[in-house]
């Protein structure tokens, strides 16, 4: 949270430092949903918590940033108090003010111990943040592919200032504290650390007259509708990337990307098993005993299925090529039809008499499963 001297991103997301990238992503999505303004009603504390969670995820989702973070986290300068000028806050885009960049701090460590770490300069363009959204589609839409619209939060470059953050007619000026380098040195004698300038936060420039439209940020917040082309065969958890559809960059930097996570909702008739689909079809005793041609539903309409005489309850039949396609590649899964014999709960007098005659004609040899069961039961 803003003002916290030392923050542990793993603790913020509730994961182990040894967590996989997928585990980090799942923990972030769970917390982001919990603290989303739609869930919290605009609660300020929840809003700050969400900002901190976003900052943590922005660092840990990036393999290079995560390595740098882990290196600093394990260094002797990362303890309580953080050493001179050290702070875990701000690596992934600080919600409460920029107080440093881990690549900058590692560069400072290189200076301290005689290393030659390259010092990044942040005056240039900065890429926009990635944005993530969620879509739920039906199984039938997943089978055929579909275009869906999604409403996402979005930042765009401020039009009046052109993204510079400066009031129209003015421009940013070199930072007087660091002379435009974005770096400041701290310490005395032989020991000092070069770190991000606290006045310009590494930008190397300040804005004397901020733009009245964006307050000097160079971007404006809003939302927009994006159409997503969902390919046939997708399954729950698929993550689709729309390049350049994320938040606007700073100082003319490229926009981030949009990632859409797909959920395939349950279907009233079918269950999915990989590329195959399964459905249960109730049949009468007479249809199972005598055989029949059944009219069964498919993802694209209806089809005829012929079941043979003596079909057993629970027996499965396969309709080739009526399942789901792979997202990449050729072919198609199958539809598996499981037959379930439905016994009537009420019988007419005539039906009862016919069944009594059938029972009298029963031959034990006609029921091998029953005979096997009785053999085991009687030892």
C-alpha positions in Angstrom: 0.0 0.0 0.0 1.1 3.6 -0.5 3.7 4.6 2.0 4.7 1.1 2.9 8.5 1.0 3.2 8.8 -2.7 2.2 6.3 -4.7 0.4 6.5 -8.4 -0.6 4.8 -9.0 -3.8 4.4 -12.8 -3.1 2.7 -12.0 0.2 0.4 -9.5 -1.6 -0.8 -12.2 -4.0 -0.8 -15.0 -1.4 1.7 -17.3 -3.3 5.0 -18.9 -2.5 8.2 -17.4 -4.0 8.5 -20.7 -5.8 5.0 -20.4 -7.4 4.7 -21.1 -11.1 3.7 -18.3 -13.5 0.3 -20.0 -13.8 -0.2 -20.1 -10.1 0.7 -16.4 -9.9 -1.8 -15.6 -12.6 -4.6 -17.6 -10.9 -3.9 -15.9 -7.6 -4.0 -12.5 -9.2 -7.3 -13.1 -11.1 -8.9 -14.3 -7.8 -7.8 -11.2 -5.9 -8.6 -8.9 -8.8 -12.1 -10.2 -8.9 -12.5 -9.9 -5.1 -11.4 -6.3 -4.9 -12.9 -5.1 -8.2 -15.0 -1.9 -7.8 -18.1 -3.8 -9.0 -17.7 -6.1 -6.0 -16.6 -3.5 -3.4 -18.9 -0.6 -4.3 -16.0 1.9 -4.7 -14.5 1.3 -1.3 -11.3 3.3 -1.1 -9.4 0.7 1.0 -10.3 -2.0 -1.6 -9.3 0.3 -4.4 -5.8 0.8 -2.8 -5.6 -3.0 -2.3 -6.4 -3.6 -5.9 -3.7 -1.1 -7.0 -1.2 -2.9 -4.9 -2.2 -6.3 -6.3 -2.0 -4.9 -9.9 1.5 -3.6 -9.1 2.6 -6.9 -7.7 1.3 -8.9 -10.7 2.8 -6.4 -13.2 6.2 -7.4 -11.8 5.8 -11.1 -11.2 4.1 -11.9 -14.6 7.2 -10.7 -16.4 10.0 -13.2 -16.2 12.8 -10.6 -16.4 11.2 -8.3 -13.9 10.6 -11.2 -11.5 14.3 -12.3 -11.7 15.3 -8.7 -10.8 12.8 -8.6 -8.0 13.9 -11.9 -6.6 17.6 -10.8 -6.7 16.8 -7.6 -4.7 14.4 -9.5 -2.4 17.3 -11.8 -1.4 19.9 -9.1 -1.1 21.1 -7.7 2.3 19.6 -4.3 1.3 16.0 -5.7 1.2 15.5 -6.1 4.9 13.4 -3.9 7.2 14.1 -0.4 6.4 15.5 -1.5 3.0 19.0 0.0 3.4 19.7 3.5 2.2 16.9 4.5 -0.2 15.6 1.0 -0.9 11.9 0.3 -1.3 10.1 -2.7 -2.9 7.4 -0.2 -4.0 7.2 1.0 -7.5 8.7 -1.7 -9.7 5.6 -2.6 -11.6 3.9 0.8 -11.8 3.4 2.2 -8.3 -0.2 3.0 -7.3 0.9 5.3 -4.5 3.8 7.2 -6.2 6.9 6.1 -8.0 9.7 5.3 -5.5 12.1 3.3 -7.6 12.7 0.7 -10.2 14.4 -2.6 -9.4 16.5 -2.5 -12.5 17.7 1.0 -11.3 18.4 -0.4 -7.8 20.3 -3.4 -9.1 22.3 -0.9 -11.2 23.1 0.9 -8.0 24.3 -2.3 -6.4 26.6 -2.8 -9.4 28.1 0.7 -8.7 28.5 -0.1 -5.0 30.3 -3.4 -5.5 32.3 -2.4 -8.6 30.0 -3.9 -11.2 29.3 -2.6 -14.6 25.5 -2.9 -14.7 23.9 -0.8 -17.4 21.8 2.1 -16.1 18.4 2.3 -17.8 17.2 5.7 -18.8 13.5 6.3 -18.7 13.1 9.6 -20.5 11.9 7.9 -23.7 8.7 6.2 -24.6 7.2 3.7 -22.2 4.9 0.9 -23.4 1.3 0.8 -22.1 0.0 -1.7 -19.6 -1.6 -5.0 -20.7 -5.3 -5.3 -20.0 -7.2 -8.5 -19.2 -10.9 -9.3 -19.8 -13.1 -12.3 -19.5 -15.7 -13.8 -21.8 -18.2 -16.6 -21.3 -19.5 -18.5 -24.4 -21.7 -21.5 -25.0 -20.4 -25.0 -26.0 -22.1 -24.6 -29.4 -20.3 -21.2 -29.9 -17.0 -22.9 -28.9 -17.7 -25.6 -31.5 -18.3 -23.2 -34.4 -16.2 -20.2 -33.4 -17.9 -16.8 -32.7 -17.3 -13.1 -32.6 -18.0 -11.6 -29.2 -18.0 -8.0 -27.9 -16.4 -7.2 -24.5 -16.4 -3.9 -22.6 -13.0 -3.2 -21.1 -11.4 -0.4 -19.0 -9.0 1.5 -21.2 -6.6 4.4 -21.2 -5.9 6.5 -24.3 -3.4 9.2 -25.0 -4.7 12.6 -23.9 -5.7 14.5 -27.0 -5.2 18.2 -25.9 -1.5 17.5 -24.9 -0.8 14.7 -27.3 0.3 12.4 -24.5 3.1 14.7 -23.2 1.3 15.6 -20.0 2.1 19.3 -20.5 -0.4 22.1 -21.0 -0.9 22.8 -24.7 1.7 25.4 -25.8 4.2 24.3 -23.1 6.5 21.3 -22.9 8.2 19.2 -20.2 11.5 20.6 -18.9 14.7 18.8 -17.8 14.5 17.8 -14.1 16.6 20.4 -12.0 17.4 17.7 -9.4 19.2 15.3 -11.7 19.9 17.4 -14.7 17.7 15.3 -16.9 19.6 12.0 -16.3 16.8 10.4 -14.2 19.4 9.3 -11.7 20.4 10.6 -8.2 23.3 9.6 -6.0 23.0 9.0 -2.3 25.6 8.3 0.3 28.9 9.6 1.6 32.6 8.9 1.2 33.5 5.8 -0.8 30.0 4.3 -0.4 27.1 5.6 -2.4 24.3 4.3 -4.5 23.0 5.7 -7.7 19.2 5.4 -7.8 16.1 6.8 -9.5 15.7 10.5 -9.0 13.0 11.1 -6.3 11.8 14.3 -8.0 11.2 13.1 -11.5 10.9 9.4 -10.7 13.4 8.5 -13.3 11.7 10.4 -16.2 14.5 12.9 -16.4 12.0 15.7 -16.9 9.3 17.6 -15.0 6.1 19.3 -16.1 5.9 22.9 -14.8 2.4 23.4 -16.3 0.5 20.1 -16.3 -2.3 19.6 -18.8 -5.6 20.5 -17.4 -7.3 17.6 -19.2 -5.2 14.7 -17.9 -3.5 16.3 -14.9 -0.1 15.7 -16.3 -0.4 12.0 -16.7 -0.6 12.1 -20.5 -3.4 9.6 -20.6 -7.1 9.6 -19.9 -9.2 6.7 -18.4 -12.3 5.3 -19.9 -13.7 2.2 -21.4 -14.4 0.8 -24.8 -16.0 -2.1 -26.6 -13.7 -4.6 -28.4 -14.9 -7.4 -30.8 -13.0 -10.6 -30.1 -12.7 -13.3 -32.8 -12.9 -16.6 -30.8 -11.7 -19.5 -32.9 -13.6 -22.9 -33.1 -12.5 -25.5 -30.5 -11.5 -23.2 -27.6 -11.8 -24.6 -24.1 -12.2 -23.0 -20.7 -9.0 -21.1 -19.7 -8.0 -20.2 -23.3 -6.2 -16.9 -23.3 -6.4 -14.9 -26.5 -4.0 -12.0 -27.2 -5.1 -8.9 -29.1 -1.9 -7.0 -29.8 -2.0 -3.3 -29.3 -5.4 -3.3 -27.8 -4.3 -2.5 -24.2 -3.6 0.8 -22.5 -1.9 3.7 -24.2 1.8 4.1 -23.8 3.5 7.1 -22.1 5.5 9.7 -24.0 4.6 8.2 -27.4 5.2 4.6 -26.3 3.4 1.7 -28.0 0.1 0.5 -26.4 -0.1 -2.7 -24.4 -1.9 -5.8 -25.3 -5.4 -7.1 -24.5 -5.7 -10.6 -23.1 -9.1 -12.3 -23.1 -9.7 -15.3 -20.9 -12.5 -17.6 -22.3 -14.9 -19.7 -20.2 -17.1 -22.2 -22.0 -20.4 -22.5 -20.0 -22.2 -25.7 -19.2 -24.6 -27.2 -21.8 -28.0 -28.7 -21.0 -27.5 -31.7 -23.3 -23.8 -32.2 -23.9 -20.7 -32.7 -21.7 -17.2 -32.0 -23.1 -14.4 -34.6 -22.9 -11.5 -33.0 -24.8 -12.5 -32.8 -28.4 -15.3 -35.3 -27.9 -18.8 -34.5 -26.6 -21.1 -36.9 -24.7 -24.8 -37.0 -24.3 -27.3 -39.4 -22.7 -30.4 -40.5 -24.6 -33.3 -42.2 -22.7 -34.9 -45.1 -24.6 -37.8 -47.4 -23.8 -37.5 -51.0 -22.7 -39.0 -52.1 -26.0 -36.6 -49.9 -28.1 -33.6 -51.4 -26.2 -34.9 -55.0 -26.5 -36.0 -54.9 -30.1 -33.6 -52.3 -31.5 -34.6 -48.9 -32.9 -33.4 -45.9 -34.9 -33.1 -42.9 -32.6 -33.2 -39.2 -33.6 -30.4 -37.7 -31.5 -29.2 -34.0 -31.1 -25.8 -32.9 -32.3 -24.0 -29.6 -32.1 -25.1 -28.7 -35.6 -28.6 -30.2 -35.8 -29.9 -33.8 -35.5 -28.7 -37.2 -36.7 -30.1 -40.8 -36.9 -28.5 -43.4 -34.7 -29.4 -47.1 -35.1 -29.1 -49.2 -31.9 -29.2 -53.0 -32.2 -31.5 -55.5 -30.6 -30.6 -56.2 -27.0 -28.9 -52.8 -26.3 -28.0 -52.5 -22.7 -28.6 -49.5 -20.4 -25.4 -47.5 -20.3 -24.1 -48.8 -23.6 -22.3 -46.1 -25.7 -22.3 -45.5 -29.4 -19.9 -43.2 -31.4 -20.9 -40.8 -34.1 -17.6 -40.0 -35.9 -16.6 -36.4 -36.6 -19.5 -34.8 -34.8 -17.4 -33.5 -31.9 -15.2 -30.4 -31.6 -12.4 -29.3 -33.8 -8.9 -28.5 -32.5 -8.0 -24.8 -32.3 -4.9 -25.5 -34.4 -4.8 -28.4 -36.9 -7.3 -30.6 -38.7 -9.9 -33.2 -37.8 -12.7 -33.2 -35.4 -13.7 -35.2 -32.3 -16.6 -37.6 -32.0 -20.0 -37.5 -30.4 -20.6 -40.3 -27.9 -24.2 -41.3 -27.3 -24.9 -43.1 -24.0 -28.2 -45.0 -24.0 -30.1 -45.2 -20.8 -33.2 -47.5 -20.5 -36.1 -45.7 -18.8 -38.5 -48.0 -17.0 -42.1 -46.7 -16.9 -43.3 -45.9 -13.4 -47.0 -46.7 -14.3 -48.4 -49.4 -16.5 -51.8 -50.0 -18.1 -53.6 -53.2 -17.3 -52.9 -54.5 -20.8 -49.1 -53.7 -20.5 -49.0 -55.4 -17.1 -50.5 -58.6 -18.6 -48.1 -58.6 -21.5 -45.1 -58.2 -19.1 -46.4 -61.0 -16.9 -46.5 -63.3 -20.0 -43.0 -62.1 -20.9 -41.7 -62.9 -17.5 -43.2 -66.4 -17.6 -41.3 -67.0 -20.8 -38.0 -65.7 -19.5 -35.1 -68.1 -19.9 -32.1 -67.6 -17.4 -29.8 -68.2 -20.4 -31.0 -64.9 -21.8 -29.5 -63.0 -18.8 -25.8 -63.9 -18.5 -25.0 -60.9 -16.3 -27.8 -61.9 -13.9 -26.5 -65.5 -13.8 -23.0 -64.3 -13.1 -24.1 -62.1 -10.3 -26.1 -64.9 -8.6 -23.1 -67.2 -8.9 -20.9 -64.8 -7.0 -23.7 -64.0 -4.5 -24.2 -67.7 -3.7 -20.5 -68.4 -3.4 
